[in-house]
Structure formats: structure tokens, C-alpha cells
């Protein structure tokens, strides 16, 4: 016979199974309310650092993806292009955030902290995985090491560009390009999610690598550096498909920051 519960006590809420908790976190991390909340400090940090370095005499260098996106708006709206871009970026993000909050509630600080830790872990894995694959492939091809102009810039400018790579390159090449390729492959071509994801990851990675050799600040095209960036593009595009924008943006930014500080 079960013992009766003392009068006035409240039964504890049923505990959620660990597997269900992990699955909920896995899905939440990719949702707009979490992904955008995590990415916002990255955007603010980049814009502040870029403004400070421009005012300190380091030059008004900005991330190439940032310049490309704002130039596209400037081509349409002229001098109003940059403000229009900011309005679309912040307004669109706020709309996605609010819609997700209405459906599922406000983000939890604990999950955002876990996403930050996950981003740091993926940043570390970026160096291990991408570095190992690149060294192995370049060794087989008999190519020399990778050289680039970043080391010639002041550290403050390098840090700003690193944060900019995390927010704007992921916005351009993962959210817009990889997302558009996924949509086209699934809707227009009728491919399954797996096939569409693989194709989108490969194409966007090649475009991402080629992007670094375009424009006045582009590097001279070298097979070694192109290979490295293509492998990095594969990594970040796959990470975006699996873990969403926020985690991928921070993983990219943190990896670039660690490389800057280590050199």
C-alpha cells in the first residue's frame, strides 16, 4: 500500500529524460532566438573595434564580406545603402527573434552559455581538423606553406577583422549562400536533404575560398592557401548545417582570434 502524501506538500515536477534534454538543446541552439542572441555581441564587438581602429590611425579596413554586402545595398540605394543595410540586418533579425520568442519563449542563459562553450570547442577543433587535413593534403601535393597579409596589419585591426569574419562571412557564405543553395537543391531540383546539404556545403566552400582573392585587398591566388580555405569552408558550412548560425559564427571568430594572438 503506497504511503499517503502529507497535507500541503506539492509533488515535484517530473524530471526530463537526459536524452530529451540533449535533443531540446540541439534544436534550440539552431533556433533564431538563441542563434541571434549569441551572434549579437559578435556584431557589436566588430563594429566597435572597426570604428576604434579607423579612428586611431590604423586605417579604415573592414572585413571583405561586410564591404561586399554594404556595397550591394549602396549600388541600389546610393548614400542610403549602408543605413538601409543596417535597417534590414537589425530589423530582419529582430523580426525573426520576436517570432521565435512568441512560439517558444525567451532564451535561457544556461543554454546560451552552453552554446558559447560549444563554440569555443569547435574553434579548437577547427585548428586541429582543418590544420591536419590541410597539412596532409598539401604534403601529398608537394606544396609549400601558406602565406597571407594578415600578419602585416596591427593586432587591433587583425582582431576586428577576425570578429568581422565570424559575423559577416558566416552571414554571407553560410546563411545567405549555403541557405540559398540548400533551398534551390531541395525545392527547385527536388533533392533529398542529405544530398542537398552535401552539394550546398561543397559549392559554398569553394566560393568562400575564392572570395579571399577578390578585390583590392585580396591575396595573390595560391593553390596552397586556396586549399586551406576550401577545407575551412567545408568545415564551417557543415557546422552551419548541423549547428546553426550563432555557434558557427563564434567558432569562426574565436579561431581567427586565436590564430591572431598566437602569431
BALOBA-1460 file (C-alpha; in Angstrom, 3 decimals):
// residues 263
<rec num="1" residu="x" x="0.000" y="0.000" z="0.000"/>
<rec num="2" residu="x" x="1.514" y="3.396" z="-1.038"/>
<rec num="3" residu="x" x="2.113" y="5.914" z="1.722"/>
<rec num="4" residu="x" x="-0.134" y="8.945" z="1.529"/>
<rec num="5" residu="x" x="1.465" y="12.352" z="0.800"/>
<rec num="6" residu="x" x="1.407" y="14.755" z="3.793"/>
<rec num="7" residu="x" x="-1.189" y="17.501" z="3.500"/>
<rec num="8" residu="x" x="0.070" y="20.769" z="1.946"/>
<rec num="9" residu="x" x="3.028" y="19.312" z="0.038"/>
<rec num="10" residu="x" x="3.452" y="19.703" z="-3.714"/>
<rec num="11" residu="x" x="4.647" y="16.915" z="-5.941"/>
<rec num="12" residu="x" x="7.984" y="17.722" z="-7.644"/>
<rec num="13" residu="x" x="7.787" y="18.250" z="-11.394"/>
<rec num="14" residu="x" x="8.661" y="15.169" z="-13.423"/>
<rec num="15" residu="x" x="12.299" y="15.156" z="-14.453"/>
<rec num="16" residu="x" x="13.032" y="15.387" z="-18.156"/>
<rec num="17" residu="x" x="14.956" y="12.394" z="-19.544"/>
<rec num="18" residu="x" x="18.602" y="13.291" z="-20.357"/>
<rec num="19" residu="x" x="18.179" y="12.266" z="-23.998"/>
<rec num="20" residu="x" x="15.198" y="14.595" z="-24.365"/>
<rec num="21" residu="x" x="17.136" y="17.455" z="-22.740"/>
<rec num="22" residu="x" x="20.050" y="16.998" z="-25.148"/>
<rec num="23" residu="x" x="17.691" y="16.818" z="-28.124"/>
<rec num="24" residu="x" x="15.930" y="20.017" z="-26.993"/>
<rec num="25" residu="x" x="19.274" y="21.820" z="-26.616"/>
<rec num="26" residu="x" x="20.395" y="20.570" z="-30.042"/>
<rec num="27" residu="x" x="17.282" y="22.056" z="-31.647"/>
<rec num="28" residu="x" x="17.215" y="25.256" z="-29.582"/>
<rec num="29" residu="x" x="20.814" y="26.150" z="-30.462"/>
<rec num="30" residu="x" x="19.803" y="26.407" z="-34.124"/>
<rec num="31" residu="x" x="16.640" y="28.430" z="-33.444"/>
<rec num="32" residu="x" x="16.664" y="32.180" z="-34.248"/>
<rec num="33" residu="x" x="16.117" y="33.350" z="-30.659"/>
<rec num="34" residu="x" x="19.266" y="31.541" z="-29.489"/>
<rec num="35" residu="x" x="21.394" y="31.887" z="-32.602"/>
<rec num="36" residu="x" x="20.776" y="35.625" z="-32.962"/>
<rec num="37" residu="x" x="21.213" y="36.276" z="-29.230"/>
<rec num="38" residu="x" x="24.630" y="34.628" z="-29.387"/>
<rec num="39" residu="x" x="25.664" y="36.460" z="-32.558"/>
<rec num="40" residu="x" x="24.635" y="39.976" z="-31.460"/>
<rec num="41" residu="x" x="27.649" y="40.620" z="-29.158"/>
<rec num="42" residu="x" x="29.904" y="39.494" z="-32.006"/>
<rec num="43" residu="x" x="28.342" y="42.068" z="-34.337"/>
<rec num="44" residu="x" x="28.610" y="44.846" z="-31.748"/>
<rec num="45" residu="x" x="32.211" y="43.923" z="-30.914"/>
<rec num="46" residu="x" x="33.245" y="44.022" z="-34.556"/>
<rec num="47" residu="x" x="31.571" y="47.356" z="-35.295"/>
<rec num="48" residu="x" x="33.067" y="48.977" z="-32.187"/>
<rec num="49" residu="x" x="36.574" y="47.660" z="-32.873"/>
<rec num="50" residu="x" x="36.367" y="48.637" z="-36.545"/>
<rec num="51" residu="x" x="35.339" y="52.178" z="-35.581"/>
<rec num="52" residu="x" x="38.102" y="52.460" z="-32.966"/>
<rec num="53" residu="x" x="40.845" y="51.195" z="-35.268"/>
<rec num="54" residu="x" x="39.681" y="53.547" z="-38.029"/>
<rec num="55" residu="x" x="39.856" y="56.479" z="-35.615"/>
<rec num="56" residu="x" x="43.239" y="55.504" z="-34.185"/>
<rec num="57" residu="x" x="45.107" y="55.776" z="-37.474"/>
<rec num="58" residu="x" x="45.257" y="52.057" z="-38.201"/>
<rec num="59" residu="x" x="43.150" y="52.638" z="-41.301"/>
<rec num="60" residu="x" x="39.504" y="52.028" z="-42.112"/>
<rec num="61" residu="x" x="39.964" y="48.365" z="-43.042"/>
<rec num="62" residu="x" x="36.817" y="46.287" z="-42.735"/>
<rec num="63" residu="x" x="36.008" y="42.667" z="-43.401"/>
<rec num="64" residu="x" x="35.557" y="41.936" z="-47.104"/>
<rec num="65" residu="x" x="32.153" y="40.275" z="-46.663"/>
<rec num="66" residu="x" x="30.974" y="43.332" z="-44.733"/>
<rec num="67" residu="x" x="32.125" y="45.601" z="-47.578"/>
<rec num="68" residu="x" x="30.543" y="43.361" z="-50.224"/>
<rec num="69" residu="x" x="27.142" y="43.307" z="-48.519"/>
<rec num="70" residu="x" x="27.069" y="47.059" z="-47.900"/>
<rec num="71" residu="x" x="28.321" y="47.778" z="-51.426"/>
<rec num="72" residu="x" x="25.418" y="45.786" z="-52.845"/>
<rec num="73" residu="x" x="22.994" y="47.974" z="-50.912"/>
<rec num="74" residu="x" x="24.915" y="51.117" z="-51.913"/>
<rec num="75" residu="x" x="24.584" y="50.135" z="-55.569"/>
<rec num="76" residu="x" x="20.806" y="50.104" z="-55.094"/>
<rec num="77" residu="x" x="20.230" y="52.965" z="-52.653"/>
<rec num="78" residu="x" x="23.335" y="55.126" z="-53.120"/>
<rec num="79" residu="x" x="24.348" y="57.026" z="-49.947"/>
<rec num="80" residu="x" x="21.410" y="55.443" z="-48.125"/>
<rec num="81" residu="x" x="22.796" y="51.966" z="-48.834"/>
<rec num="82" residu="x" x="24.686" y="51.484" z="-45.570"/>
<rec num="83" residu="x" x="21.828" y="52.714" z="-43.324"/>
<rec num="84" residu="x" x="19.419" y="50.573" z="-45.352"/>
<rec num="85" residu="x" x="21.647" y="47.542" z="-44.876"/>
<rec num="86" residu="x" x="21.742" y="48.155" z="-41.118"/>
<rec num="87" residu="x" x="17.961" y="48.508" z="-41.045"/>
<rec num="88" residu="x" x="17.455" y="45.261" z="-42.973"/>
<rec num="89" residu="x" x="20.020" y="43.406" z="-40.868"/>
<rec num="90" residu="x" x="18.769" y="44.542" z="-37.458"/>
<rec num="91" residu="x" x="15.107" y="44.728" z="-38.436"/>
<rec num="92" residu="x" x="15.113" y="41.298" z="-40.038"/>
<rec num="93" residu="x" x="16.959" y="39.804" z="-37.095"/>
<rec num="94" residu="x" x="14.548" y="41.416" z="-34.608"/>
<rec num="95" residu="x" x="11.569" y="40.080" z="-36.545"/>
<rec num="96" residu="x" x="12.964" y="36.518" z="-36.603"/>
<rec num="97" residu="x" x="13.840" y="36.745" z="-32.905"/>
<rec num="98" residu="x" x="10.406" y="38.030" z="-31.897"/>
<rec num="99" residu="x" x="8.594" y="35.422" z="-33.986"/>
<rec num="100" residu="x" x="10.618" y="32.624" z="-32.408"/>
<rec num="101" residu="x" x="10.098" y="34.008" z="-28.889"/>
<rec num="102" residu="x" x="6.321" y="34.126" z="-29.407"/>
<rec num="103" residu="x" x="6.352" y="30.480" z="-30.410"/>
<rec num="104" residu="x" x="8.797" y="29.025" z="-27.894"/>
<rec num="105" residu="x" x="9.581" y="31.558" z="-25.166"/>
<rec num="106" residu="x" x="12.622" y="33.610" z="-24.227"/>
<rec num="107" residu="x" x="16.188" y="32.224" z="-24.450"/>
<rec num="108" residu="x" x="17.681" y="30.723" z="-21.308"/>
<rec num="109" residu="x" x="21.028" y="31.992" z="-20.073"/>
<rec num="110" residu="x" x="22.232" y="28.479" z="-19.315"/>
<rec num="111" residu="x" x="21.737" y="27.342" z="-22.891"/>
<rec num="112" residu="x" x="23.436" y="30.434" z="-24.267"/>
<rec num="113" residu="x" x="26.408" y="29.702" z="-22.004"/>
<rec num="114" residu="x" x="26.473" y="26.107" z="-23.244"/>
<rec num="115" residu="x" x="26.433" y="27.381" z="-26.824"/>
<rec num="116" residu="x" x="29.388" y="29.626" z="-26.012"/>
<rec num="117" residu="x" x="31.305" y="26.639" z="-24.685"/>
<rec num="118" residu="x" x="30.357" y="24.626" z="-27.742"/>
<rec num="119" residu="x" x="31.612" y="27.434" z="-29.987"/>
<rec num="120" residu="x" x="34.956" y="27.503" z="-28.174"/>
<rec num="121" residu="x" x="35.279" y="23.733" z="-28.529"/>
<rec num="122" residu="x" x="34.533" y="23.907" z="-32.246"/>
<rec num="123" residu="x" x="37.055" y="26.743" z="-32.637"/>
<rec num="124" residu="x" x="39.710" y="24.499" z="-31.118"/>
<rec num="125" residu="x" x="38.631" y="21.610" z="-33.331"/>
<rec num="126" residu="x" x="38.862" y="23.913" z="-36.349"/>
<rec num="127" residu="x" x="42.582" y="24.256" z="-35.829"/>
<rec num="128" residu="x" x="43.030" y="20.529" z="-35.303"/>
<rec num="129" residu="x" x="40.770" y="19.202" z="-38.061"/>
<rec num="130" residu="x" x="41.341" y="21.832" z="-40.743"/>
<rec num="131" residu="x" x="45.050" y="22.073" z="-39.966"/>
<rec num="132" residu="x" x="45.573" y="18.312" z="-40.073"/>
<rec num="133" residu="x" x="43.611" y="17.840" z="-43.295"/>
<rec num="134" residu="x" x="45.397" y="20.756" z="-44.951"/>
<rec num="135" residu="x" x="48.880" y="19.598" z="-43.936"/>
<rec num="136" residu="x" x="48.152" y="16.077" z="-45.118"/>
<rec num="137" residu="x" x="46.774" y="17.193" z="-48.474"/>
<rec num="138" residu="x" x="49.447" y="19.821" z="-49.123"/>
<rec num="139" residu="x" x="52.164" y="17.320" z="-48.216"/>
<rec num="140" residu="x" x="50.812" y="14.887" z="-50.794"/>
<rec num="141" residu="x" x="50.620" y="17.661" z="-53.383"/>
<rec num="142" residu="x" x="54.135" y="18.828" z="-52.566"/>
<rec num="143" residu="x" x="53.002" y="22.413" z="-51.942"/>
<rec num="144" residu="x" x="54.681" y="24.991" z="-49.728"/>
<rec num="145" residu="x" x="53.232" y="26.680" z="-46.652"/>
<rec num="146" residu="x" x="50.527" y="29.295" z="-46.564"/>
<rec num="147" residu="x" x="51.350" y="32.981" z="-46.526"/>
<rec num="148" residu="x" x="48.995" y="35.905" z="-46.191"/>
<rec num="149" residu="x" x="48.942" y="39.656" z="-45.479"/>
<rec num="150" residu="x" x="47.204" y="39.484" z="-42.098"/>
<rec num="151" residu="x" x="50.487" y="39.405" z="-40.155"/>
<rec num="152" residu="x" x="51.426" y="42.798" z="-41.617"/>
<rec num="153" residu="x" x="48.421" y="44.526" z="-40.003"/>
<rec num="154" residu="x" x="48.250" y="45.945" z="-36.441"/>
<rec num="155" residu="x" x="46.920" y="43.460" z="-33.891"/>
<rec num="156" residu="x" x="43.893" y="45.665" z="-33.162"/>
<rec num="157" residu="x" x="42.935" y="45.632" z="-36.842"/>
<rec num="158" residu="x" x="43.500" y="41.873" z="-37.060"/>
<rec num="159" residu="x" x="41.198" y="41.322" z="-34.083"/>
<rec num="160" residu="x" x="38.496" y="43.498" z="-35.654"/>
<rec num="161" residu="x" x="38.781" y="41.600" z="-38.937"/>
<rec num="162" residu="x" x="38.628" y="38.294" z="-37.041"/>
<rec num="163" residu="x" x="35.334" y="39.243" z="-35.410"/>
<rec num="164" residu="x" x="34.098" y="40.536" z="-38.752"/>
<rec num="165" residu="x" x="34.939" y="37.218" z="-40.381"/>
<rec num="166" residu="x" x="32.820" y="35.450" z="-37.785"/>
<rec num="167" residu="x" x="29.739" y="37.612" z="-38.209"/>
<rec num="168" residu="x" x="29.780" y="38.797" z="-41.829"/>
<rec num="169" residu="x" x="31.442" y="35.881" z="-43.623"/>
<rec num="170" residu="x" x="29.105" y="33.475" z="-41.887"/>
<rec num="171" residu="x" x="26.148" y="35.706" z="-42.742"/>
<rec num="172" residu="x" x="27.152" y="35.914" z="-46.408"/>
<rec num="173" residu="x" x="28.541" y="32.446" z="-47.114"/>
<rec num="174" residu="x" x="26.572" y="30.300" z="-44.706"/>
<rec num="175" residu="x" x="23.215" y="31.976" z="-44.011"/>
<rec num="176" residu="x" x="22.699" y="33.509" z="-47.466"/>
<rec num="177" residu="x" x="24.754" y="31.351" z="-49.849"/>
<rec num="178" residu="x" x="24.546" y="27.923" z="-48.207"/>
<rec num="179" residu="x" x="20.920" y="28.569" z="-47.249"/>
<rec num="180" residu="x" x="20.043" y="29.587" z="-50.825"/>
<rec num="181" residu="x" x="21.842" y="26.563" z="-52.278"/>
<rec num="182" residu="x" x="20.010" y="24.264" z="-49.861"/>
<rec num="183" residu="x" x="16.669" y="25.790" z="-50.816"/>
<rec num="184" residu="x" x="17.399" y="25.559" z="-54.540"/>
<rec num="185" residu="x" x="18.570" y="21.932" z="-54.349"/>
<rec num="186" residu="x" x="15.568" y="20.827" z="-52.300"/>
<rec num="187" residu="x" x="12.772" y="22.923" z="-53.824"/>
<rec num="188" residu="x" x="13.880" y="23.509" z="-57.413"/>
<rec num="189" residu="x" x="15.768" y="20.257" z="-58.010"/>
<rec num="190" residu="x" x="13.791" y="18.054" z="-55.638"/>
<rec num="191" residu="x" x="16.869" y="16.554" z="-53.970"/>
<rec num="192" residu="x" x="16.728" y="14.941" z="-50.538"/>
<rec num="193" residu="x" x="18.050" y="16.823" z="-47.519"/>
<rec num="194" residu="x" x="21.275" y="14.802" z="-47.295"/>
<rec num="195" residu="x" x="22.239" y="15.198" z="-50.962"/>
<rec num="196" residu="x" x="21.231" y="18.856" z="-50.975"/>
<rec num="197" residu="x" x="23.269" y="19.548" z="-47.838"/>
<rec num="198" residu="x" x="26.424" y="17.906" z="-49.233"/>
<rec num="199" residu="x" x="26.137" y="19.827" z="-52.527"/>
<rec num="200" residu="x" x="25.481" y="23.138" z="-50.763"/>
<rec num="201" residu="x" x="28.420" y="22.623" z="-48.403"/>
<rec num="202" residu="x" x="30.853" y="21.851" z="-51.249"/>
<rec num="203" residu="x" x="29.788" y="24.700" z="-53.546"/>
<rec num="204" residu="x" x="29.690" y="27.313" z="-50.781"/>
<rec num="205" residu="x" x="33.125" y="26.189" z="-49.530"/>
<rec num="206" residu="x" x="34.690" y="26.733" z="-52.958"/>
<rec num="207" residu="x" x="33.042" y="30.166" z="-53.297"/>
<rec num="208" residu="x" x="34.172" y="31.051" z="-49.750"/>
<rec num="209" residu="x" x="37.786" y="30.199" z="-50.582"/>
<rec num="210" residu="x" x="37.744" y="32.083" z="-53.907"/>
<rec num="211" residu="x" x="36.324" y="35.168" z="-52.151"/>
<rec num="212" residu="x" x="39.654" y="35.779" z="-50.378"/>
<rec num="213" residu="x" x="41.401" y="36.522" z="-53.689"/>
<rec num="214" residu="x" x="38.923" y="39.133" z="-54.982"/>
<rec num="215" residu="x" x="39.089" y="42.910" z="-54.601"/>
<rec num="216" residu="x" x="41.838" y="45.408" z="-53.754"/>
<rec num="217" residu="x" x="42.756" y="43.615" z="-50.511"/>
<rec num="218" residu="x" x="42.551" y="40.128" z="-51.964"/>
<rec num="219" residu="x" x="45.594" y="37.897" z="-51.743"/>
<rec num="220" residu="x" x="47.544" y="36.582" z="-54.729"/>
<rec num="221" residu="x" x="45.964" y="33.273" z="-55.722"/>
<rec num="222" residu="x" x="47.974" y="30.292" z="-54.449"/>
<rec num="223" residu="x" x="46.888" y="26.675" z="-54.567"/>
<rec num="224" residu="x" x="48.106" y="26.074" z="-51.017"/>
<rec num="225" residu="x" x="46.087" y="28.890" z="-49.424"/>
<rec num="226" residu="x" x="43.078" y="28.160" z="-51.658"/>
<rec num="227" residu="x" x="43.137" y="24.529" z="-50.482"/>
<rec num="228" residu="x" x="43.348" y="25.565" z="-46.837"/>
<rec num="229" residu="x" x="40.397" y="27.937" z="-47.139"/>
<rec num="230" residu="x" x="38.339" y="25.451" z="-49.138"/>
<rec num="231" residu="x" x="38.792" y="22.882" z="-46.358"/>
<rec num="232" residu="x" x="37.913" y="25.555" z="-43.779"/>
<rec num="233" residu="x" x="34.847" y="26.403" z="-45.847"/>
<rec num="234" residu="x" x="33.775" y="22.767" z="-45.857"/>
<rec num="235" residu="x" x="34.157" y="22.683" z="-42.092"/>
<rec num="236" residu="x" x="32.225" y="25.876" z="-41.387"/>
<rec num="237" residu="x" x="29.476" y="25.125" z="-43.922"/>
<rec num="238" residu="x" x="28.949" y="21.664" z="-42.454"/>
<rec num="239" residu="x" x="28.971" y="23.173" z="-38.965"/>
<rec num="240" residu="x" x="26.329" y="25.708" z="-40.034"/>
<rec num="241" residu="x" x="24.055" y="22.989" z="-41.445"/>
<rec num="242" residu="x" x="24.363" y="20.955" z="-38.247"/>
<rec num="243" residu="x" x="24.610" y="23.610" z="-35.501"/>
<rec num="244" residu="x" x="23.257" y="26.850" z="-36.924"/>
<rec num="245" residu="x" x="24.477" y="30.405" z="-37.399"/>
<rec num="246" residu="x" x="25.334" y="31.549" z="-33.866"/>
<rec num="247" residu="x" x="27.659" y="28.705" z="-32.929"/>
<rec num="248" residu="x" x="29.340" y="28.720" z="-36.354"/>
<rec num="249" residu="x" x="29.892" y="32.493" z="-36.267"/>
<rec num="250" residu="x" x="31.566" y="32.353" z="-32.863"/>
<rec num="251" residu="x" x="33.616" y="29.266" z="-33.760"/>
<rec num="252" residu="x" x="34.935" y="31.084" z="-36.832"/>
<rec num="253" residu="x" x="35.640" y="34.311" z="-34.940"/>
<rec num="254" residu="x" x="37.331" y="32.592" z="-31.999"/>
<rec num="255" residu="x" x="39.510" y="30.510" z="-34.302"/>
<rec num="256" residu="x" x="40.668" y="33.629" z="-36.157"/>
<rec num="257" residu="x" x="41.283" y="35.459" z="-32.868"/>
<rec num="258" residu="x" x="43.377" y="32.584" z="-31.505"/>
<rec num="259" residu="x" x="45.424" y="32.477" z="-34.699"/>
<rec num="260" residu="x" x="45.974" y="36.241" z="-34.446"/>
<rec num="261" residu="x" x="47.097" y="36.088" z="-30.825"/>
<rec num="262" residu="x" x="49.309" y="33.043" z="-31.421"/>
<rec num="263" residu="x" x="51.263" y="34.660" z="-34.272"/>
